[in-house]
Structures are given as structure tokens and as C-alpha cells.
């Protein structure tokens, strides 16, 4: 992954705690952290380290190592929608270990700020832009993807791109497709995404619930794809409908960069990415009916789709700034080291 980066890379397999109150699940995970703690302390003490930055709040063992070695700590929190008991534990870990807390959106910042004035002063909102937009050209033709699935150029195409886990909203998307199909027989739907590692049953349940629509021919479930620019280019409407506050979904920015009108849940970072009625459409979470109405309105109005798509390109280009993200993070590093 980092072969071209001019720095030393050491790969360690961290066994994260699971979001479960079952001791039979947690105890093996916690015991597995002990050798990791020893290994990380050894590395930290024998390298010229000024600061430690860990990128997932469940990896609090890294913060523990940093504190034991008296290094300043940056924690990147990219998760939202936690159960209340998990939020309580993670806020406690952040109070103990994190000097600076970087979050991608105000939505993510909110659950950390909640009931903790101490943590509020440590939060820095820095949106994530660490991906290559070079291939995401809005003039790219999408005919190859349509041909592969035998979808005609005239058929309206609605896509969803997300891993197969229930809180991403696949079940709501499938129900929306059923509603839209009743009113527009020519419209086709595509779900792009594979199972989450370690959660095959969730993926199987989603596939099972979409089987009828797949059999009828108006829904395609294509698994993981490496040609996302072509996928986005082929669609007329993009949907991202998580039932939890997704912190700052990259797929929404990619759809915007490709000039596609996005129908998104009115929650999480999407409130900051989408201007409702200007660059896309916001709908209530877990509302297939509202989603279907928005999609039907868009597929019936090519001019409206173009207007939203062009506005989306302009906003996404304004939002996207990887060099700005890097400068902001570097400023936090320098302040802590000083």
C-alpha cells in the first residue's frame, strides 16, 4: 500500500475490540492486545518518534502506548452513529489518550462534544479528501458498463455504491426500487459492493432480499468493482441512503465530481456535502417512499438532473482539497510537537 512513500513502514495486525457486551467475544480480543502493546512500545522506544497519530478510535491500544511513552497523540475519528454505551467508553478513551481529535464533519464532532466540554476544545474538523480524482471525469462515457449488464442507453439507471451491510441502507434501496419499478418499468437499478470481512451473513441477507428484483431483471447486484468512474458515468441518479449518520462519505463526493444528482439521507456528513435542491436531494433516513419520490422526479426530468449535476461538480471541486487537508493536519502536528 505504501511502497512509493519515502518512509519506513512496519505492518502489524491489530485485533480490534468488537462492538459487543458478550465477554466471550471481548476477552479474546483484549488478550490479543497484550502482545500488540508490548510490540508497539518496543517500536516506539527504538524509533525517533515525536508524535503518534492513530486513525481509528477503536485502536485505543495505540493511544495507551503513546501515553506510556509520553508522546503527544492525535486521534482520527471517522465513525458515527455509535450506540450510547459505546460512545461513553470511546469518549473516556479520547479523554485519556488524545491531545487532538480530528474528525471529518460536524456530525462526527457532535457526539464527541456531547456532555464533554473538555473534549470539545480538542476537536478539529478536517474533511477527508485523500483520494485521487484524476479518473473521475464527468465527460467519461458509461456505455461499457451498461453493455456489460445489457442495460439500454435509454433506460434510466439508478446506482448505489456501498459495502453489503444493513446500516448502509441496501434494504431501503431495494424497497425503493420495487416502488419505482411499479411506476417506471424501464428504470434499472445497480448495487455495487461486496461483503464486509467477517460479516458474510449480513451480505447474504441483503442478496436474499434483492433476489426477486434480480430475477425480474430490473436490479443488478454486481459485487465489488475496480472501475467506479465507469460505473458513475453510466448512471443517471446516484443514491446513498445509510440509516446512520455516515461521517463524510467519499462516494457522495465522487458522484458529485462526476456530475450526478445524488439522493442522500438527511444525516451525518451528507448535510455538509449536499445543498438540498441545489446539488442533490436530501431525504429522511430509512424512508424508501421518500427516496422513491425523489428518484421518480429526477428520472422524469433530464433538465433537472443536469442542473443538479452541474451544481454538484462546482461544489465538489470547491470542497475537494487534499493539499488543504494535509496542511491542516501538519499544523496540528507542529503545534503538538512544539
C-alpha positions as CSV (number, residue, x, y, z in Angstrom):
1,X,0.0,0.0,0.0
2,X,2.8,2.4,0.9
3,X,5.5,1.1,-1.4
4,X,6.1,4.5,-3.1
5,X,6.1,6.5,0.2
6,X,9.6,7.7,1.3
7,X,9.2,6.5,4.9
8,X,9.7,3.3,6.9
9,X,6.6,1.1,7.1
10,X,6.1,-1.6,9.7
11,X,3.0,-3.8,9.3
12,X,1.3,-5.1,12.5
13,X,-2.0,-6.9,12.7
14,X,-4.2,-5.2,15.4
15,X,-7.1,-7.2,16.7
16,X,-9.7,-4.6,17.5
17,X,-12.4,-4.9,20.2
18,X,-15.8,-5.8,18.9
19,X,-19.0,-3.8,19.4
20,X,-20.4,-6.4,21.8
21,X,-21.2,-6.8,25.5
22,X,-20.6,-10.5,25.3
23,X,-17.5,-11.4,27.4
24,X,-16.8,-14.5,25.2
25,X,-16.4,-12.1,22.3
26,X,-14.4,-9.4,24.1
27,X,-12.0,-11.4,26.2
28,X,-10.0,-13.0,23.3
29,X,-9.8,-9.6,21.7
30,X,-8.5,-7.9,24.8
31,X,-6.0,-10.7,25.5
32,X,-4.8,-10.3,21.9
33,X,-4.0,-6.7,22.6
34,X,-1.3,-7.6,25.2
35,X,1.4,-8.7,22.7
36,X,0.5,-5.8,20.4
37,X,1.0,-3.4,23.3
38,X,4.5,-4.9,24.0
39,X,5.4,-4.8,20.3
40,X,4.3,-1.2,19.8
41,X,6.1,0.0,23.0
42,X,9.3,-1.6,21.6
43,X,8.9,0.1,18.3
44,X,8.1,3.5,19.9
45,X,11.1,3.4,22.2
46,X,13.6,2.4,19.5
47,X,12.5,4.9,16.8
48,X,12.9,8.6,16.6
49,X,9.2,9.4,17.3
50,X,7.9,12.9,18.0
51,X,4.2,12.2,17.8
52,X,1.7,9.3,17.3
53,X,-1.4,9.6,15.1
54,X,-3.8,6.7,15.1
55,X,-6.7,6.6,12.6
56,X,-9.4,4.6,14.2
57,X,-10.8,5.3,17.7
58,X,-11.2,1.6,18.4
59,X,-7.4,1.3,18.2
60,X,-7.0,2.9,21.6
61,X,-4.1,0.5,22.4
62,X,-2.0,2.8,20.3
63,X,-3.0,5.8,22.4
64,X,-2.1,3.7,25.5
65,X,1.3,3.1,24.1
66,X,1.8,6.8,23.3
67,X,0.8,7.9,26.8
68,X,3.0,5.3,28.4
69,X,6.0,6.6,26.4
70,X,4.9,10.2,26.9
71,X,4.4,11.0,23.2
72,X,1.7,13.6,22.1
73,X,-1.2,11.9,20.4
74,X,-3.6,12.7,17.5
75,X,-6.6,10.5,17.1
76,X,-8.6,10.5,13.9
77,X,-12.3,9.6,14.5
78,X,-14.1,8.6,11.3
79,X,-17.1,6.9,12.9
80,X,-20.6,8.0,13.8
81,X,-23.9,6.6,14.9
82,X,-22.4,4.5,17.8
83,X,-24.7,3.1,20.4
84,X,-24.8,5.2,23.6
85,X,-22.7,2.8,25.7
86,X,-20.0,2.7,23.0
87,X,-19.9,6.5,22.8
88,X,-19.5,6.7,26.6
89,X,-16.5,4.3,26.5
90,X,-14.9,5.9,23.5
91,X,-15.2,9.4,24.9
92,X,-13.5,8.2,28.0
93,X,-10.7,6.7,25.9
94,X,-10.3,10.0,24.0
95,X,-10.1,12.0,27.2
96,X,-7.3,9.7,28.4
97,X,-5.3,9.4,25.2
98,X,-6.0,12.1,22.6
99,X,-4.4,15.6,22.7
100,X,-6.0,16.5,19.4
101,X,-9.1,14.8,17.8
102,X,-9.5,15.1,14.1
103,X,-13.0,14.5,12.6
104,X,-14.2,14.7,9.0
105,X,-17.5,16.5,9.7
106,X,-19.5,18.5,12.3
107,X,-21.8,15.5,12.6
108,X,-18.9,13.3,13.9
109,X,-17.8,16.2,16.2
110,X,-21.2,16.4,17.8
111,X,-21.3,13.0,19.6
112,X,-17.8,13.7,20.9
113,X,-18.7,17.2,22.1
114,X,-21.9,15.9,23.7
115,X,-21.5,16.1,27.5
116,X,-17.8,16.8,27.3
117,X,-16.6,20.4,27.3
118,X,-13.1,19.1,27.8
119,X,-13.1,17.2,24.5
120,X,-14.8,20.0,22.6
121,X,-11.6,22.1,22.9
122,X,-9.5,19.3,21.3
123,X,-11.7,18.7,18.2
124,X,-10.5,19.9,14.8
125,X,-12.9,19.4,11.8
126,X,-10.8,18.5,8.8
127,X,-12.8,16.8,5.9
128,X,-11.3,13.7,4.3
129,X,-10.0,14.3,0.7
130,X,-7.3,11.6,0.5
131,X,-8.2,10.0,-2.8
132,X,-7.3,10.5,-6.5
133,X,-9.9,12.3,-8.5
134,X,-7.9,12.1,-11.7
135,X,-10.0,9.3,-13.3
136,X,-13.3,11.0,-12.2
137,X,-14.0,12.9,-15.4
138,X,-17.7,13.9,-15.9
139,X,-17.3,13.5,-19.7
140,X,-16.3,9.9,-19.4
141,X,-18.7,7.6,-21.4
142,X,-20.5,4.9,-19.4
143,X,-21.6,2.7,-22.3
144,X,-19.3,-0.2,-21.5
145,X,-20.8,-0.7,-18.0
146,X,-24.3,-0.6,-19.5
147,X,-23.4,-3.0,-22.2
148,X,-22.0,-5.4,-19.7
149,X,-25.3,-5.5,-17.8
150,X,-27.4,-5.3,-21.0
151,X,-29.0,-2.0,-20.0
152,X,-30.0,0.2,-22.9
153,X,-28.8,3.8,-23.2
154,X,-32.4,4.9,-23.0
155,X,-33.2,3.2,-19.7
156,X,-32.9,5.4,-16.6
157,X,-30.2,3.9,-14.3
158,X,-30.0,4.4,-10.5
159,X,-27.0,3.1,-8.6
160,X,-25.9,2.6,-5.0
161,X,-22.2,2.0,-4.1
162,X,-21.6,0.6,-0.6
163,X,-20.4,-2.5,1.2
164,X,-23.1,-5.0,1.9
165,X,-24.0,-4.2,5.5
166,X,-27.6,-3.3,6.6
167,X,-26.9,0.1,8.1
168,X,-25.8,1.3,4.6
169,X,-29.4,1.2,3.6
170,X,-29.4,-1.6,1.0
171,X,-32.8,-2.9,2.2
172,X,-34.3,0.6,1.8
173,X,-32.8,0.9,-1.6
174,X,-34.3,-2.5,-2.7
175,X,-37.7,-1.4,-1.4
176,X,-37.3,1.9,-3.2
177,X,-36.5,0.1,-6.4
178,X,-39.7,-2.0,-6.0
179,X,-41.8,1.2,-5.7
180,X,-40.2,2.9,-8.6
181,X,-40.5,-0.2,-10.8
182,X,-44.2,-0.1,-10.3
183,X,-44.4,3.3,-11.9
184,X,-41.5,3.1,-14.3
185,X,-40.9,-0.3,-15.8
186,X,-37.9,0.8,-17.9
187,X,-35.8,2.1,-14.9
188,X,-32.9,-0.1,-13.8
189,X,-31.0,-0.3,-10.5
190,X,-27.5,-1.4,-9.7
191,X,-26.0,-2.2,-6.3
192,X,-22.2,-2.1,-6.3
193,X,-20.4,-3.5,-3.3
194,X,-19.2,-6.7,-1.6
195,X,-19.5,-8.2,1.9
196,X,-17.7,-6.7,4.9
197,X,-14.9,-9.0,6.1
198,X,-16.2,-11.2,9.0
199,X,-19.9,-10.4,8.3
200,X,-20.9,-12.8,5.5
201,X,-24.4,-13.4,6.9
202,X,-25.4,-9.7,6.6
203,X,-24.3,-9.7,3.0
204,X,-26.2,-12.9,2.3
205,X,-29.4,-11.5,3.8
206,X,-29.2,-8.4,1.5
207,X,-28.6,-10.6,-1.5
208,X,-31.6,-12.8,-0.5
209,X,-33.9,-9.8,-0.2
210,X,-32.9,-8.5,-3.6
211,X,-33.2,-11.9,-5.3
212,X,-36.8,-11.3,-6.5
213,X,-35.9,-8.0,-8.2
214,X,-32.7,-9.5,-9.7
215,X,-34.8,-12.4,-11.1
216,X,-37.3,-9.9,-12.6
217,X,-34.3,-8.1,-14.3
218,X,-34.6,-4.6,-13.0
219,X,-32.0,-4.9,-10.2
220,X,-28.4,-5.9,-10.7
221,X,-26.0,-6.7,-7.8
222,X,-22.5,-6.7,-9.2
223,X,-20.2,-7.0,-6.2
224,X,-17.0,-5.1,-5.7
225,X,-15.8,-3.1,-8.8
226,X,-12.5,-1.5,-9.6
227,X,-13.9,0.7,-12.4
228,X,-16.0,3.1,-10.4
229,X,-15.5,6.0,-12.8
230,X,-17.3,4.0,-15.5
231,X,-20.0,2.9,-13.0
232,X,-20.7,6.5,-12.0
233,X,-20.6,7.7,-15.6
234,X,-23.2,5.1,-16.6
235,X,-25.8,6.2,-14.1
236,X,-28.5,8.9,-14.2
237,X,-29.1,9.1,-10.4
238,X,-26.9,8.2,-7.5
239,X,-28.3,7.1,-4.2
240,X,-26.6,7.0,-0.8
241,X,-29.1,6.1,1.9
242,X,-27.5,5.0,5.2
243,X,-29.7,4.6,8.2
244,X,-27.0,6.0,10.5
245,X,-25.1,9.4,10.3
246,X,-22.4,8.4,7.8
247,X,-19.5,10.8,8.8
248,X,-18.3,12.1,5.4
249,X,-18.9,9.5,2.6
250,X,-16.4,9.6,-0.2
251,X,-18.8,8.0,-2.6
252,X,-21.1,11.1,-2.4
253,X,-18.2,13.4,-3.4
254,X,-17.3,11.1,-6.3
255,X,-20.8,11.1,-7.6
256,X,-20.8,14.9,-7.4
257,X,-17.5,15.1,-9.2
258,X,-19.0,13.0,-12.0
259,X,-21.9,15.4,-12.3
260,X,-24.5,13.0,-11.0
261,X,-27.5,14.2,-8.9
262,X,-27.3,12.4,-5.5
263,X,-30.3,11.4,-3.4
264,X,-28.9,11.1,0.1
265,X,-30.1,10.5,3.7
266,X,-30.6,13.8,5.6
267,X,-28.0,12.9,8.2
268,X,-24.3,12.9,9.0
269,X,-21.7,14.5,6.7
270,X,-24.2,14.5,3.8
271,X,-25.8,17.6,5.4
272,X,-22.4,19.3,4.7
273,X,-21.8,17.8,1.3
274,X,-25.3,18.2,-0.3
275,X,-27.2,21.5,-0.6
276,X,-30.8,20.2,-0.7
277,X,-32.5,21.1,-4.0
278,X,-29.3,22.7,-5.4
279,X,-26.6,20.0,-5.7
280,X,-28.7,17.0,-4.8
281,X,-31.8,15.8,-2.8
282,X,-31.9,15.1,0.9
283,X,-34.5,12.6,2.2
284,X,-35.3,11.3,5.7
285,X,-33.2,8.3,6.7
286,X,-35.0,4.9,6.5
287,X,-37.7,6.2,4.1
288,X,-38.0,4.2,0.9
289,X,-41.1,6.1,-0.1
290,X,-39.4,9.5,0.1
291,X,-36.5,8.0,-1.8
292,X,-38.7,6.6,-4.5
293,X,-40.5,10.0,-4.9
294,X,-37.1,11.8,-5.3
295,X,-35.9,9.3,-7.8
296,X,-39.1,9.3,-9.9
297,X,-39.0,13.1,-10.0
298,X,-35.4,13.1,-11.2
299,X,-35.7,10.3,-13.9
300,X,-38.8,12.2,-15.2
301,X,-36.7,15.4,-15.7
302,X,-33.4,15.3,-17.6
303,X,-33.1,19.1,-17.3
304,X,-33.4,18.9,-13.6
305,X,-30.7,16.2,-13.4
306,X,-28.3,18.3,-15.5
307,X,-28.9,21.4,-13.3
308,X,-28.2,19.4,-10.1
309,X,-25.3,17.6,-11.7
310,X,-23.5,20.8,-12.8
311,X,-24.0,22.5,-9.5
312,X,-22.7,19.3,-7.8
313,X,-19.5,19.4,-9.9
314,X,-18.9,23.1,-8.9
315,X,-19.4,22.4,-5.2
316,X,-17.4,19.2,-5.1
317,X,-14.5,21.0,-6.8
318,X,-14.7,23.7,-4.2
319,X,-14.8,21.1,-1.3
320,X,-12.1,18.8,-2.5
321,X,-8.7,20.0,-1.3
322,X,-6.2,17.2,-0.3
323,X,-3.4,19.8,0.0
324,X,-5.5,21.8,2.4
325,X,-6.3,18.7,4.4
326,X,-2.6,17.9,4.6
327,X,-1.7,21.5,5.6
328,X,-4.3,21.5,8.4
329,X,-3.1,18.1,9.8
330,X,0.5,19.3,9.6
331,X,-0.3,22.4,11.6
332,X,-1.8,20.3,14.4
333,X,1.4,18.1,14.3
334,X,3.7,21.1,14.6
335,X,1.6,22.7,17.4
336,X,1.8,19.5,19.5
337,X,5.5,18.9,18.9
338,X,6.3,22.5,19.9
